[in-house]
């Protein structure tokens, strides 16, 4: 679950749980994406927390070959 401080930084509702799943990753190509926009970001997540998420995702992906989903 996303810690409260990260939900605050991201501008998320503090009264609702927020999760980051590391069981799969989306592959999204800038320019061909249906999901990336040029709108300004609402908030941000700390680099330190993203590094923890990245490490967990890489660990999971090295154990299993599958898990990357092409979204474009």
mmCIF file of the N, C-alpha and C atoms, coordinates in Angstrom:
data_MODEL
# 
_entry.id   MODEL 
# 
loop_
_atom_site.group_PDB 
_atom_site.id 
_atom_site.type_symbol 
_atom_site.label_atom_id 
_atom_site.label_alt_id 
_atom_site.label_comp_id 
_atom_site.label_asym_id 
_atom_site.label_entity_id 
_atom_site.label_seq_id 
_atom_site.pdbx_PDB_ins_code 
_atom_site.Cartn_x 
_atom_site.Cartn_y 
_atom_site.Cartn_z 
_atom_site.occupancy 
_atom_site.B_iso_or_equiv 
_atom_site.pdbx_formal_charge 
_atom_site.auth_seq_id 
_atom_site.auth_comp_id 
_atom_site.auth_asym_id 
_atom_site.auth_atom_id 
_atom_site.pdbx_PDB_model_num 
ATOM 1   N N  . UNK A 1 1  ? 0.849  -1.177  0.000   1.00 0.00 ? 1  UNK A N  1 
ATOM 2   C CA . UNK A 1 1  ? 0.000  0.000   0.000   1.00 0.00 ? 1  UNK A CA 1 
ATOM 3   C C  . UNK A 1 1  ? 0.892  1.237   0.000   1.00 0.00 ? 1  UNK A C  1 
ATOM 4   N N  . UNK A 1 2  ? 0.452  2.257   -0.692  1.00 0.00 ? 2  UNK A N  1 
ATOM 5   C CA . UNK A 1 2  ? 1.187  3.510   -0.723  1.00 0.00 ? 2  UNK A CA 1 
ATOM 6   C C  . UNK A 1 2  ? 1.121  4.175   0.649   1.00 0.00 ? 2  UNK A C  1 
ATOM 7   N N  . UNK A 1 3  ? 2.280  4.538   1.200   1.00 0.00 ? 3  UNK A N  1 
ATOM 8   C CA . UNK A 1 3  ? 2.267  5.216   2.494   1.00 0.00 ? 3  UNK A CA 1 
ATOM 9   C C  . UNK A 1 3  ? 1.539  6.566   2.399   1.00 0.00 ? 3  UNK A C  1 
ATOM 10  N N  . UNK A 1 4  ? 1.024  7.023   3.524   1.00 0.00 ? 4  UNK A N  1 
ATOM 11  C CA . UNK A 1 4  ? 0.270  8.287   3.545   1.00 0.00 ? 4  UNK A CA 1 
ATOM 12  C C  . UNK A 1 4  ? 1.081  9.443   2.984   1.00 0.00 ? 4  UNK A C  1 
ATOM 13  N N  . UNK A 1 5  ? 2.357  9.532   3.321   1.00 0.00 ? 5  UNK A N  1 
ATOM 14  C CA . UNK A 1 5  ? 3.165  10.660  2.840   1.00 0.00 ? 5  UNK A CA 1 
ATOM 15  C C  . UNK A 1 5  ? 3.274  10.653  1.313   1.00 0.00 ? 5  UNK A C  1 
ATOM 16  N N  . UNK A 1 6  ? 3.341  9.468   0.721   1.00 0.00 ? 6  UNK A N  1 
ATOM 17  C CA . UNK A 1 6  ? 3.418  9.385   -0.742  1.00 0.00 ? 6  UNK A CA 1 
ATOM 18  C C  . UNK A 1 6  ? 2.071  9.719   -1.380  1.00 0.00 ? 6  UNK A C  1 
ATOM 19  N N  . UNK A 1 7  ? 0.978  9.343   -0.723  1.00 0.00 ? 7  UNK A N  1 
ATOM 20  C CA . UNK A 1 7  ? -0.355 9.729   -1.230  1.00 0.00 ? 7  UNK A CA 1 
ATOM 21  C C  . UNK A 1 7  ? -0.510 11.237  -1.180  1.00 0.00 ? 7  UNK A C  1 
ATOM 22  N N  . UNK A 1 8  ? 0.008  11.863  -0.116  1.00 0.00 ? 8  UNK A N  1 
ATOM 23  C CA . UNK A 1 8  ? -0.034 13.328  -0.029  1.00 0.00 ? 8  UNK A CA 1 
ATOM 24  C C  . UNK A 1 8  ? 0.756  13.961  -1.180  1.00 0.00 ? 8  UNK A C  1 
ATOM 25  N N  . UNK A 1 9  ? 1.970  13.469  -1.381  1.00 0.00 ? 9  UNK A N  1 
ATOM 26  C CA . UNK A 1 9  ? 2.829  14.011  -2.446  1.00 0.00 ? 9  UNK A CA 1 
ATOM 27  C C  . UNK A 1 9  ? 2.189  13.866  -3.816  1.00 0.00 ? 9  UNK A C  1 
ATOM 28  N N  . UNK A 1 10 ? 1.484  12.758  -4.008  1.00 0.00 ? 10 UNK A N  1 
ATOM 29  C CA . UNK A 1 10 ? 0.863  12.481  -5.310  1.00 0.00 ? 10 UNK A CA 1 
ATOM 30  C C  . UNK A 1 10 ? -0.472 13.196  -5.484  1.00 0.00 ? 10 UNK A C  1 
ATOM 31  N N  . UNK A 1 11 ? -0.986 13.781  -4.423  1.00 0.00 ? 11 UNK A N  1 
ATOM 32  C CA . UNK A 1 11 ? -2.279 14.455  -4.509  1.00 0.00 ? 11 UNK A CA 1 
ATOM 33  C C  . UNK A 1 11 ? -3.447 13.492  -4.504  1.00 0.00 ? 11 UNK A C  1 
ATOM 34  N N  . UNK A 1 12 ? -3.249 12.313  -3.910  1.00 0.00 ? 12 UNK A N  1 
ATOM 35  C CA . UNK A 1 12 ? -4.307 11.306  -3.854  1.00 0.00 ? 12 UNK A CA 1 
ATOM 36  C C  . UNK A 1 12 ? -5.174 11.482  -2.616  1.00 0.00 ? 12 UNK A C  1 
ATOM 37  N N  . UNK A 1 13 ? -6.351 10.901  -2.646  1.00 0.00 ? 13 UNK A N  1 
ATOM 38  C CA . UNK A 1 13 ? -7.286 10.935  -1.529  1.00 0.00 ? 13 UNK A CA 1 
ATOM 39  C C  . UNK A 1 13 ? -6.677 10.182  -0.345  1.00 0.00 ? 13 UNK A C  1 
ATOM 40  N N  . UNK A 1 14 ? -6.529 10.850  0.775   1.00 0.00 ? 14 UNK A N  1 
ATOM 41  C CA . UNK A 1 14 ? -5.911 10.248  1.958   1.00 0.00 ? 14 UNK A CA 1 
ATOM 42  C C  . UNK A 1 14 ? -6.843 9.282   2.673   1.00 0.00 ? 14 UNK A C  1 
ATOM 43  N N  . UNK A 1 15 ? -8.117 9.318   2.346   1.00 0.00 ? 15 UNK A N  1 
ATOM 44  C CA . UNK A 1 15 ? -9.100 8.458   3.002   1.00 0.00 ? 15 UNK A CA 1 
ATOM 45  C C  . UNK A 1 15 ? -9.312 7.141   2.258   1.00 0.00 ? 15 UNK A C  1 
ATOM 46  N N  . UNK A 1 16 ? -8.589 6.968   1.157   1.00 0.00 ? 16 UNK A N  1 
ATOM 47  C CA . UNK A 1 16 ? -8.700 5.730   0.381   1.00 0.00 ? 16 UNK A CA 1 
ATOM 48  C C  . UNK A 1 16 ? -7.328 5.085   0.278   1.00 0.00 ? 16 UNK A C  1 
ATOM 49  N N  . UNK A 1 17 ? -7.307 3.759   0.271   1.00 0.00 ? 17 UNK A N  1 
ATOM 50  C CA . UNK A 1 17 ? -6.056 3.038   0.090   1.00 0.00 ? 17 UNK A CA 1 
ATOM 51  C C  . UNK A 1 17 ? -5.590 3.186   -1.356  1.00 0.00 ? 17 UNK A C  1 
ATOM 52  N N  . UNK A 1 18 ? -4.295 3.184   -1.553  1.00 0.00 ? 18 UNK A N  1 
ATOM 53  C CA . UNK A 1 18 ? -3.717 3.236   -2.894  1.00 0.00 ? 18 UNK A CA 1 
ATOM 54  C C  . UNK A 1 18 ? -2.602 2.196   -2.958  1.00 0.00 ? 18 UNK A C  1 
ATOM 55  N N  . UNK A 1 19 ? -2.574 1.461   -4.051  1.00 0.00 ? 19 UNK A N  1 
ATOM 56  C CA . UNK A 1 19 ? -1.637 0.347   -4.184  1.00 0.00 ? 19 UNK A CA 1 
ATOM 57  C C  . UNK A 1 19 ? -0.816 0.496   -5.453  1.00 0.00 ? 19 UNK A C  1 
ATOM 58  N N  . UNK A 1 20 ? 0.393  -0.013  -5.408  1.00 0.00 ? 20 UNK A N  1 
ATOM 59  C CA . UNK A 1 20 ? 1.223  -0.182  -6.602  1.00 0.00 ? 20 UNK A CA 1 
ATOM 60  C C  . UNK A 1 20 ? 1.484  -1.676  -6.712  1.00 0.00 ? 20 UNK A C  1 
ATOM 61  N N  . UNK A 1 21 ? 1.088  -2.248  -7.826  1.00 0.00 ? 21 UNK A N  1 
ATOM 62  C CA . UNK A 1 21 ? 1.281  -3.682  -8.038  1.00 0.00 ? 21 UNK A CA 1 
ATOM 63  C C  . UNK A 1 21 ? 2.595  -3.917  -8.779  1.00 0.00 ? 21 UNK A C  1 
ATOM 64  N N  . UNK A 1 22 ? 3.379  -4.856  -8.301  1.00 0.00 ? 22 UNK A N  1 
ATOM 65  C CA . UNK A 1 22 ? 4.640  -5.182  -8.962  1.00 0.00 ? 22 UNK A CA 1 
ATOM 66  C C  . UNK A 1 22 ? 4.579  -6.570  -9.608  1.00 0.00 ? 22 UNK A C  1 
ATOM 67  N N  . UNK A 1 23 ? 3.380  -7.089  -9.788  1.00 0.00 ? 23 UNK A N  1 
ATOM 68  C CA . UNK A 1 23 ? 3.227  -8.394  -10.422 1.00 0.00 ? 23 UNK A CA 1 
ATOM 69  C C  . UNK A 1 23 ? 3.245  -8.289  -11.942 1.00 0.00 ? 23 UNK A C  1 
ATOM 70  N N  . UNK A 1 24 ? 3.106  -7.077  -12.466 1.00 0.00 ? 24 UNK A N  1 
ATOM 71  C CA . UNK A 1 24 ? 3.220  -6.850  -13.899 1.00 0.00 ? 24 UNK A CA 1 
ATOM 72  C C  . UNK A 1 24 ? 3.606  -5.403  -14.123 1.00 0.00 ? 24 UNK A C  1 
ATOM 73  N N  . UNK A 1 25 ? 4.100  -5.125  -15.318 1.00 0.00 ? 25 UNK A N  1 
ATOM 74  C CA . UNK A 1 25 ? 4.492  -3.764  -15.680 1.00 0.00 ? 25 UNK A CA 1 
ATOM 75  C C  . UNK A 1 25 ? 3.873  -3.424  -17.023 1.00 0.00 ? 25 UNK A C  1 
ATOM 76  N N  . UNK A 1 26 ? 3.470  -2.193  -17.188 1.00 0.00 ? 26 UNK A N  1 
ATOM 77  C CA . UNK A 1 26 ? 2.946  -1.730  -18.467 1.00 0.00 ? 26 UNK A CA 1 
ATOM 78  C C  . UNK A 1 26 ? 4.085  -1.147  -19.287 1.00 0.00 ? 26 UNK A C  1 
ATOM 79  N N  . UNK A 1 27 ? 4.113  -1.500  -20.557 1.00 0.00 ? 27 UNK A N  1 
ATOM 80  C CA . UNK A 1 27 ? 5.073  -0.910  -21.481 1.00 0.00 ? 27 UNK A CA 1 
ATOM 81  C C  . UNK A 1 27 ? 4.289  0.067   -22.340 1.00 0.00 ? 27 UNK A C  1 
ATOM 82  N N  . UNK A 1 28 ? 4.630  1.334   -22.266 1.00 0.00 ? 28 UNK A N  1 
ATOM 83  C CA . UNK A 1 28 ? 3.872  2.378   -22.936 1.00 0.00 ? 28 UNK A CA 1 
ATOM 84  C C  . UNK A 1 28 ? 4.852  3.274   -23.696 1.00 0.00 ? 28 UNK A C  1 
ATOM 85  N N  . UNK A 1 29 ? 4.652  3.444   -24.982 1.00 0.00 ? 29 UNK A N  1 
ATOM 86  C CA . UNK A 1 29 ? 5.570  4.213   -25.815 1.00 0.00 ? 29 UNK A CA 1 
ATOM 87  C C  . UNK A 1 29 ? 5.049  5.632   -25.968 1.00 0.00 ? 29 UNK A C  1 
ATOM 88  N N  . UNK A 1 30 ? 5.882  6.599   -25.590 1.00 0.00 ? 30 UNK A N  1 
ATOM 89  C CA . UNK A 1 30 ? 5.501  7.999   -25.722 1.00 0.00 ? 30 UNK A CA 1 
ATOM 90  C C  . UNK A 1 30 ? 5.257  8.317   -27.198 1.00 0.00 ? 30 UNK A C  1 
ATOM 91  N N  . UNK A 1 31 ? 4.200  9.036   -27.487 1.00 0.00 ? 31 UNK A N  1 
ATOM 92  C CA . UNK A 1 31 ? 3.842  9.365   -28.854 1.00 0.00 ? 31 UNK A CA 1 
ATOM 93  C C  . UNK A 1 31 ? 2.805  8.424   -29.437 1.00 0.00 ? 31 UNK A C  1 
ATOM 94  N N  . UNK A 1 32 ? 2.818  7.163   -28.972 1.00 0.00 ? 32 UNK A N  1 
ATOM 95  C CA . UNK A 1 32 ? 1.833  6.189   -29.428 1.00 0.00 ? 32 UNK A CA 1 
ATOM 96  C C  . UNK A 1 32 ? 0.864  5.839   -28.312 1.00 0.00 ? 32 UNK A C  1 
ATOM 97  N N  . UNK A 1 33 ? 1.065  6.426   -27.159 1.00 0.00 ? 33 UNK A N  1 
ATOM 98  C CA . UNK A 1 33 ? 0.286  6.087   -25.971 1.00 0.00 ? 33 UNK A CA 1 
ATOM 99  C C  . UNK A 1 33 ? -1.117 6.674   -26.011 1.00 0.00 ? 33 UNK A C  1 
ATOM 100 N N  . UNK A 1 34 ? -2.060 5.882   -25.541 1.00 0.00 ? 34 UNK A N  1 
ATOM 101 C CA . UNK A 1 34 ? -3.422 6.381   -25.366 1.00 0.00 ? 34 UNK A CA 1 
ATOM 102 C C  . UNK A 1 34 ? -3.612 6.921   -23.948 1.00 0.00 ? 34 UNK A C  1 
ATOM 103 N N  . UNK A 1 35 ? -2.611 6.724   -23.087 1.00 0.00 ? 35 UNK A N  1 
ATOM 104 C CA . UNK A 1 35 ? -2.753 7.059   -21.675 1.00 0.00 ? 35 UNK A CA 1 
ATOM 105 C C  . UNK A 1 35 ? -1.896 8.242   -21.231 1.00 0.00 ? 35 UNK A C  1 
ATOM 106 N N  . UNK A 1 36 ? -0.755 8.477   -21.887 1.00 0.00 ? 36 UNK A N  1 
ATOM 107 C CA . UNK A 1 36 ? 0.093  9.606   -21.523 1.00 0.00 ? 36 UNK A CA 1 
ATOM 108 C C  . UNK A 1 36 ? -0.513 10.881  -22.081 1.00 0.00 ? 36 UNK A C  1 
ATOM 109 N N  . UNK A 1 37 ? -0.521 11.936  -21.283 1.00 0.00 ? 37 UNK A N  1 
ATOM 110 C CA . UNK A 1 37 ? -1.094 13.207  -21.725 1.00 0.00 ? 37 UNK A CA 1 
ATOM 111 C C  . UNK A 1 37 ? -0.094 14.325  -21.494 1.00 0.00 ? 37 UNK A C  1 
ATOM 112 N N  . UNK A 1 38 ? -0.366 15.462  -22.077 1.00 0.00 ? 38 UNK A N  1 
ATOM 113 C CA . UNK A 1 38 ? 0.486  16.631  -21.876 1.00 0.00 ? 38 UNK A CA 1 
ATOM 114 C C  . UNK A 1 38 ? -0.025 17.502  -20.730 1.00 0.00 ? 38 UNK A C  1 
ATOM 115 N N  . UNK A 1 39 ? -1.040 17.034  -20.031 1.00 0.00 ? 39 UNK A N  1 
ATOM 116 C CA . UNK A 1 39 ? -1.570 17.787  -18.905 1.00 0.00 ? 39 UNK A CA 1 
ATOM 117 C C  . UNK A 1 39 ? -0.554 17.824  -17.766 1.00 0.00 ? 39 UNK A C  1 
ATOM 118 N N  . UNK A 1 40 ? -0.535 18.909  -17.009 1.00 0.00 ? 40 UNK A N  1 
ATOM 119 C CA . UNK A 1 40 ? 0.423  18.972  -15.894 1.00 0.00 ? 40 UNK A CA 1 
ATOM 120 C C  . UNK A 1 40 ? 0.113  17.919  -14.827 1.00 0.00 ? 40 UNK A C  1 
ATOM 121 N N  . UNK A 1 41 ? 1.147  17.459  -14.171 1.00 0.00 ? 41 UNK A N  1 
ATOM 122 C CA . UNK A 1 41 ? 0.993  16.450  -13.117 1.00 0.00 ? 41 UNK A CA 1 
ATOM 123 C C  . UNK A 1 41 ? 0.261  17.044  -11.920 1.00 0.00 ? 41 UNK A C  1 
ATOM 124 N N  . UNK A 1 42 ? -0.530 16.228  -11.252 1.00 0.00 ? 42 UNK A N  1 
ATOM 125 C CA . UNK A 1 42 ? -1.236 16.649  -10.040 1.00 0.00 ? 42 UNK A CA 1 
ATOM 126 C C  . UNK A 1 42 ? -0.265 16.683  -8.862  1.00 0.00 ? 42 UNK A C  1 
ATOM 127 N N  . UNK A 1 43 ? 0.626  15.727  -8.819  1.00 0.00 ? 43 UNK A N  1 
ATOM 128 C CA . UNK A 1 43 ? 1.589  15.615  -7.738  1.00 0.00 ? 43 UNK A CA 1 
ATOM 129 C C  . UNK A 1 43 ? 2.724  14.716  -8.162  1.00 0.00 ? 43 UNK A C  1 
ATOM 130 N N  . UNK A 1 44 ? 3.514  14.294  -7.215  1.00 0.00 ? 44 UNK A N  1 
ATOM 131 C CA . UNK A 1 44 ? 4.663  13.439  -7.526  1.00 0.00 ? 44 UNK A CA 1 
ATOM 132 C C  . UNK A 1 44 ? 4.903  12.467  -6.387  1.00 0.00 ? 44 UNK A C  1 
ATOM 133 N N  . UNK A 1 45 ? 5.615  11.413  -6.700  1.00 0.00 ? 45 UNK A N  1 
ATOM 134 C CA . UNK A 1 45 ? 6.014  10.429  -5.698  1.00 0.00 ? 45 UNK A CA 1 
ATOM 135 C C  . UNK A 1 45 ? 7.519  10.592  -5.515  1.00 0.00 ? 45 UNK A C  1 
ATOM 136 N N  . UNK A 1 46 ? 7.999  10.416  -4.312  1.00 0.00 ? 46 UNK A N  1 
ATOM 137 C CA . UNK A 1 46 ? 9.420  10.629  -4.053  1.00 0.00 ? 46 UNK A CA 1 
ATOM 138 C C  . UNK A 1 46 ? 10.287 9.647   -4.819  1.00 0.00 ? 46 UNK A C  1 
ATOM 139 N N  . UNK A 1 47 ? 11.480 10.105  -5.194  1.00 0.00 ? 47 UNK A N  1 
ATOM 140 C CA . UNK A 1 47 ? 12.425 9.257   -5.910  1.00 0.00 ? 47 UNK A CA 1 
ATOM 141 C C  . UNK A 1 47 ? 12.816 8.050   -5.058  1.00 0.00 ? 47 UNK A C  1 
ATOM 142 N N  . UNK A 1 48 ? 12.982 8.237   -3.768  1.00 0.00 ? 48 UNK A N  1 
ATOM 143 C CA . UNK A 1 48 ? 13.365 7.138   -2.874  1.00 0.00 ? 48 UNK A CA 1 
ATOM 144 C C  . UNK A 1 48 ? 12.299 6.037   -2.883  1.00 0.00 ? 48 UNK A C  1 
ATOM 145 N N  . UNK A 1 49 ? 11.025 6.422   -2.828  1.00 0.00 ? 49 UNK A N  1 
ATOM 146 C CA . UNK A 1 49 ? 9.957  5.425   -2.850  1.00 0.00 ? 49 UNK A CA 1 
ATOM 147 C C  . UNK A 1 49 ? 9.902  4.725   -4.203  1.00 0.00 ? 49 UNK A C  1 
ATOM 148 N N  . UNK A 1 50 ? 10.053 5.490   -5.297  1.00 0.00 ? 50 UNK A N  1 
ATOM 149 C CA . UNK A 1 50 ? 10.038 4.887   -6.627  1.00 0.00 ? 50 UNK A CA 1 
ATOM 150 C C  . UNK A 1 50 ? 11.194 3.899   -6.804  1.00 0.00 ? 50 UNK A C  1 
ATOM 151 N N  . UNK A 1 51 ? 12.335 4.172   -6.189  1.00 0.00 ? 51 UNK A N  1 
ATOM 152 C CA . UNK A 1 51 ? 13.455 3.232   -6.249  1.00 0.00 ? 51 UNK A CA 1 
ATOM 153 C C  . UNK A 1 51 ? 13.097 1.923   -5.552  1.00 0.00 ? 51 UNK A C  1 
ATOM 154 N N  . UNK A 1 52 ? 12.369 1.996   -4.449  1.00 0.00 ? 52 UNK A N  1 
ATOM 155 C CA . UNK A 1 52 ? 11.913 0.773   -3.762  1.00 0.00 ? 52 UNK A CA 1 
ATOM 156 C C  . UNK A 1 52 ? 10.940 -0.015  -4.634  1.00 0.00 ? 52 UNK A C  1 
ATOM 157 N N  . UNK A 1 53 ? 10.026 0.693   -5.303  1.00 0.00 ? 53 UNK A N  1 
ATOM 158 C CA . UNK A 1 53 ? 9.072  0.043   -6.206  1.00 0.00 ? 53 UNK A CA 1 
ATOM 159 C C  . UNK A 1 53 ? 9.827  -0.588  -7.371  1.00 0.00 ? 53 UNK A C  1 
ATOM 160 N N  . UNK A 1 54 ? 10.774 0.148   -7.938  1.00 0.00 ? 54 UNK A N  1 
ATOM 161 C CA . UNK A 1 54 ? 11.566 -0.357  -9.059  1.00 0.00 ? 54 UNK A CA 1 
ATOM 162 C C  . UNK A 1 54 ? 12.315 -1.633  -8.668  1.00 0.00 ? 54 UNK A C  1 
ATOM 163 N N  . UNK A 1 55 ? 12.937 -1.633  -7.497  1.00 0.00 ? 55 UNK A N  1 
ATOM 164 C CA . UNK A 1 55 ? 13.672 -2.813  -7.031  1.00 0.00 ? 55 UNK A CA 1 
ATOM 165 C C  . UNK A 1 55 ? 12.746 -4.014  -6.872  1.00 0.00 ? 55 UNK A C  1 
ATOM 166 N N  . UNK A 1 56 ? 11.570 -3.791  -6.311  1.00 0.00 ? 56 UNK A N  1 
ATOM 167 C CA . UNK A 1 56 ? 10.609 -4.879  -6.125  1.00 0.00 ? 56 UNK A CA 1 
ATOM 168 C C  . UNK A 1 56 ? 10.126 -5.411  -7.474  1.00 0.00 ? 56 UNK A C  1 
ATOM 169 N N  . UNK A 1 57 ? 9.871  -4.516  -8.424  1.00 0.00 ? 57 UNK A N  1 
ATOM 170 C CA . UNK A 1 57 ? 9.425  -4.920  -9.755  1.00 0.00 ? 57 UNK A CA 1 
ATOM 171 C C  . UNK A 1 57 ? 10.511 -5.712  -10.472 1.00 0.00 ? 57 UNK A C  1 
ATOM 172 N N  . UNK A 1 58 ? 11.740 -5.219  -10.444 1.00 0.00 ? 58 UNK A N  1 
ATOM 173 C CA . UNK A 1 58 ? 12.839 -5.922  -11.111 1.00 0.00 ? 58 UNK A CA 1 
ATOM 174 C C  . UNK A 1 58 ? 13.074 -7.291  -10.496 1.00 0.00 ? 58 UNK A C  1 
ATOM 175 N N  . UNK A 1 59 ? 12.961 -7.380  -9.193  1.00 0.00 ? 59 UNK A N  1 
ATOM 176 C CA . UNK A 1 59 ? 13.117 -8.669  -8.525  1.00 0.00 ? 59 UNK A CA 1 
ATOM 177 C C  . UNK A 1 59 ? 12.037 -9.640  -9.005  1.00 0.00 ? 59 UNK A C  1 
ATOM 178 N N  . UNK A 1 60 ? 10.826 -9.147  -9.093  1.00 0.00 ? 60 UNK A N  1 
ATOM 179 C CA . UNK A 1 60 ? 9.704  -9.987  -9.532  1.00 0.00 ? 60 UNK A CA 1 
ATOM 180 C C  . UNK A 1 60 ? 9.872  -10.414 -10.991 1.00 0.00 ? 60 UNK A C  1 
ATOM 181 N N  . UNK A 1 61 ? 10.289 -9.470  -11.844 1.00 0.00 ? 61 UNK A N  1 
ATOM 182 C CA . UNK A 1 61 ? 10.436 -9.772  -13.269 1.00 0.00 ? 61 UNK A CA 1 
ATOM 183 C C  . UNK A 1 61 ? 11.598 -10.724 -13.535 1.00 0.00 ? 61 UNK A C  1 
ATOM 184 N N  . UNK A 1 62 ? 12.647 -10.679 -12.740 1.00 0.00 ? 62 UNK A N  1 
ATOM 185 C CA . UNK A 1 62 ? 13.762 -11.601 -12.951 1.00 0.00 ? 62 UNK A CA 1 
ATOM 186 C C  . UNK A 1 62 ? 13.401 -13.021 -12.524 1.00 0.00 ? 62 UNK A C  1 
ATOM 187 N N  . UNK A 1 63 ? 12.472 -13.152 -11.604 1.00 0.00 ? 63 UNK A N  1 
ATOM 188 C CA . UNK A 1 63 ? 12.004 -14.478 -11.189 1.00 0.00 ? 63 UNK A CA 1 
ATOM 189 C C  . UNK A 1 63 ? 11.072 -15.087 -12.218 1.00 0.00 ? 63 UNK A C  1 
ATOM 190 N N  . UNK A 1 64 ? 10.323 -14.246 -12.901 1.00 0.00 ? 64 UNK A N  1 
ATOM 191 C CA . UNK A 1 64 ? 9.373  -14.691 -13.928 1.00 0.00 ? 64 UNK A CA 1 
ATOM 192 C C  . UNK A 1 64 ? 9.651  -13.910 -15.192 1.00 0.00 ? 64 UNK A C  1 
ATOM 193 N N  . UNK A 1 65 ? 9.692  -14.578 -16.316 1.00 0.00 ? 65 UNK A N  1 
ATOM 194 C CA . UNK A 1 65 ? 9.950  -13.902 -17.588 1.00 0.00 ? 65 UNK A CA 1 
ATOM 195 C C  . UNK A 1 65 ? 8.757  -13.062 -18.032 1.00 0.00 ? 65 UNK A C  1 
ATOM 196 N N  . UNK A 1 66 ? 7.561  -13.514 -17.738 1.00 0.00 ? 66 UNK A N  1 
ATOM 197 C CA . UNK A 1 66 ? 6.369  -12.774 -18.178 1.00 0.00 ? 66 UNK A CA 1 
ATOM 198 C C  . UNK A 1 66 ? 6.066  -11.658 -17.193 1.00 0.00 ? 66 UNK A C  1 
ATOM 199 N N  . UNK A 1 67 ? 5.159  -10.814 -17.566 1.00 0.00 ? 67 UNK A N  1 
ATOM 200 C CA . UNK A 1 67 ? 4.758  -9.760  -16.656 1.00 0.00 ? 67 UNK A CA 1 
ATOM 201 C C  . UNK A 1 67 ? 4.733  -8.379  -17.279 1.00 0.00 ? 67 UNK A C  1 
ATOM 202 N N  . UNK A 1 68 ? 5.385  -8.191  -18.458 1.00 0.00 ? 68 UNK A N  1 
ATOM 203 C CA . UNK A 1 68 ? 5.344  -6.901  -19.123 1.00 0.00 ? 68 UNK A CA 1 
ATOM 204 C C  . UNK A 1 68 ? 4.214  -6.923  -20.135 1.00 0.00 ? 68 UNK A C  1 
ATOM 205 N N  . UNK A 1 69 ? 3.319  -5.929  -20.033 1.00 0.00 ? 69 UNK A N  1 
ATOM 206 C CA . UNK A 1 69 ? 2.139  -5.855  -20.893 1.00 0.00 ? 69 UNK A CA 1 
ATOM 207 C C  . UNK A 1 69 ? 2.279  -4.651  -21.797 1.00 0.00 ? 69 UNK A C  1 
ATOM 208 N N  . UNK A 1 70 ? 2.283  -4.871  -23.118 1.00 0.00 ? 70 UNK A N  1 
ATOM 209 C CA . UNK A 1 70 ? 2.367  -3.788  -24.071 1.00 0.00 ? 70 UNK A CA 1 
ATOM 210 C C  . UNK A 1 70 ? 1.033  -3.081  -24.146 1.00 0.00 ? 70 UNK A C  1 
ATOM 211 N N  . UNK A 1 71 ? 0.989  -1.794  -23.826 1.00 0.00 ? 71 UNK A N  1 
ATOM 212 C CA . UNK A 1 71 ? -0.261 -1.019  -23.801 1.00 0.00 ? 71 UNK A CA 1 
ATOM 213 C C  . UNK A 1 71 ? -0.424 -0.123  -25.018 1.00 0.00 ? 71 UNK A C  1 
ATOM 214 N N  . UNK A 1 72 ? 0.460  -0.210  -26.015 1.00 0.00 ? 72 UNK A N  1 
ATOM 215 C CA . UNK A 1 72 ? 0.311  0.640   -27.207 1.00 0.00 ? 72 UNK A CA 1 
ATOM 216 C C  . UNK A 1 72 ? -0.036 -0.167  -28.416 1.00 0.00 ? 72 UNK A C  1 
# 
